[in-house]
Amino acid sequence: MRKATDGATKIAHVTDAHTTMDGQPTTVLKHRAVEILDDVVDQLIARDAECILFGGDNIDNRGAGERDLIAFEGLVSRLPNWRCVPGNHEASGPKPGRITKAQFQRRFADHGVRPEAPGFSHAIGDVRVIGIDTTLVGAPGGFVPPDGLAYLAAEIEAATETHIVVLGHHLLVPCWTPHRFDTWDQDYLVRNANEVIGLLARQPRVRAYLCGHHHAHRITRVERRGRAGFGFYQVLTGSPVAFPHAARLLTFAPGGLEIETVRPRLAGVLDEGRQAVLLGRKARRFAELGLSSYFLGYLEGTTSDNHVVLPYAKRRTRRAAQPRAANR
Ligand SMILES: [Fe+2]
């Protein structure tokens, strides 16, 4: 990976990779996980990503955890610079055929959250990346414990870089509003999200919170309550192995944070993934509410969730800053 010629720092976000060598096709195309991830990582290297951030559920860990770890190691072995946080699939607890979160963290101690640490902090050019562990062992939903909050606060305070980005697995705010899915609130959100939002929104150089877990693609502006203009973007990225089959490239350009979606180039993947996801639990939930026709669009997002420039400057009006679509 080489530095972008225009000097702007470029970082990639790949989450919910579900790497496995023994995967069966479900709503996630686990049987094609390795070839899909190989292709996506190749594209990100070719696009000059200086660091790839893996956002949790990096391995599938559903019966062949050790083999999944080996497959993930093979994937990242060609990357000079990468970091990761755990997801709920790495934190599913001690069960036959699964590795524990501590095992995962020890294996990649130099590239992510160590067992004895609540997070990691890594500078890439003019960007400070702070990774936090949002997992609750054995539960799908997220939580940031007191030592994680303290670590986050201290690292944000100490950061001297122009831009700060925070990486976690779970969402801070829902992307399913105005619809109400109580089980999704429990399964996908950080339970004490307001505490995390308070820390992130306090420092105007925090540009984005990067997350995954929901296998959908969405960018949401999160404002500090009562302080219009103080806030950051929640950048929710889909999985490369499930529809909408996506990873992201983030360029910290002078005029704003440029975000692009990168998709697998392999023949048939998008069609296969689209058909698979329509048979899943999430699609059934939408069907119960009479929202079937909206489901694929919900997962994929719009242009402003995929190719967009997010302005850095805080606005002085009470209206939240809106992403504007990139000219592409
Ligand atoms: Fe997850």
Residues whose N, C-alpha, C, O or C-beta is under 5 A from the ligand:
A	BS01	LIG	D57 G87 N88 H213
